[in-house]
Amino acid sequence: MARSIALQTEFAAVAETAATPKGGTIGFEDVSVTYGGTVVLDSLSLTVKAGEIVSLIGPSGSGKTTALRAVAGFVRPSSGRITIGSRDVTDLPPYERNIGMVVQNYALFPHMRVDENVAFGLRAKGVAQDVIRARVPECLAMVGMGAYARRYPRELSGGQQQRVAIARAIAPKPQVLLLDEPLSALDAQIRRSMLDELAKLHRDLPSLTVLYVTHDQSEALTLANHIGIMRDGRLRAFGEARSLFRHPPNRFAAEFLGRANLLPVSAQHASTDGMASVRFQGVPMLARNHHGVAAGSECLLCVRPHDLKLEKTPRTTNSLSGRVTSVQWQGDVHNITLDIAGEEVRVSCPPVKEPPEPGTVIELHFDPSEVTLVPEDLRHG
């Protein structure tokens, strides 16, 4: 009973929203959060445009959840401003921010049926009963839970409970939807299904602005228009999801967003077509120079495992030789690890009928347009 009261109190803080101006842009302006003298969010400046999905990713303790809770009003910044639309909400209580929020443990009220859970925020706002009767089935239909309206949370699976939590969050028609690791408690198959549901939900509600916090890079790449990568309370990289994956601006971004082979190289010559010639252990290669690395610079060559090929094609003009150290078969992929001049290089490729044996020296090939230079000297990590 005590847990139920606590859940109602916390959710009411989010759901009892007042009418606010149109436009769900989220703005962080030099926002810092401090706990007991420890800075957990350090001078965050970021804009989430209205109607887009932005994902914040990073390791535990990076500050991503603190940033989300600051938008919700559950954490007060020690400095800086937070805006939603045209309003400065820094000092507003949660119930005046017109937001919806979904957390990883669902937080459904166990003594309420599904339809009552979804209706809770609407009733807290004083919405007319006839409007509630129309809105609740509409929201449940959006998440594929229309047939479960009369069940209690204990009668639902984890994935079904999370769908109900999302329906409850969107029922009051918030400007902003905040998702705090909403899929982390689900198994892999249900997680994939829920990603599809979230993508469909955003297609159905294109004006809804979504800030999505996760530690799972695949979720971020699947859903987000833009991704922010955080570490030690600071935003280390931000950009359009595909561009950030293909052209990471630093080593941490390259390693955290997708697996990457990072080879220390010397930039020899930068051409006007966006390419550069480099050398790795004396071997000449070509790579994209998206970040404008200057000739003579020591930098990193970012090569994704799936871009390395075991056989040469007309496009794969770069090549490296190395000794196989391990081979793993995972059904639809072979993962091969090599030692190349003391650097560990990983390859992911379709299943090979006769995979190379450990100790074998093989040649790898890759397309210059599929690799990029990262402007970061290894000496500075």
C-alpha angles and dihedrals in degrees: 000000000000090000090051092053091048091050092050091050094050095044093046088059089062101033102048092082128165126219110278138181119282119264125072102210111148116212129191111191111190091316119184129179123196129191115195093332094315116116108225097167116034122200097315114190114179140139124212107195121225113271098015134109116234120184124203113205134175143118123296111292094024094122099249097122091043088056091051093047089050089058090048091052096242091112123046117217117236087213140358134046136273121203133188112195107322095333129098102225098174093113099029121109116246095256092062096052101078095229137140121213135195122189131194097257094054093231094214118167104253095206093054127079119238094264091048091051091052092046094050098090092045092052090047088057092050094245114173116264095239090055090050091051090055098039099049097059089044092056094044090051090053091060096038096251101112093117093055100058095118097046127100121237091252088062093058134079121243093261092049092050090052090052089054091049089054092048090052091050095052097041095089089052097242124196090227134033116204117199117191109193089311096173102040094099093053128090120251098262095048090045091058090049091050091051088057090049092051092049090050091047091055091049088053091047104034094165093058114107113217128198107191122191118196142144090213112096093195091059090051094048092047098050113019130092089196131016130208118201115206135192132170092357095306134104105244099178138003132180150109107318099241094042093048090052096046097038110027112188096217142012096263092054091048093051098041099044102058128332114293139184107220115195123186108239140168117234108230105177135359116210130201094249094072095262131112135197114232139174128225113189088336094310112125118225141161126234141168113271098204094154097046100247108192123238111266094031124132108228144141131275110218113209119173114219093238092055093063115093131198093212129051121246131179089265098046099078096149117082141178133183124218145156118260112240101174142002124201127184116207103176103261096028142041116218112204125185122201138183109229113181090326094313121115110232123188126205127194115193141153114280112293119216092217108022117197117266121240109270094033118127111227137171124239124204131198141175115251090221091059096057129066141195118247111208097225128109113223089227089069098043 
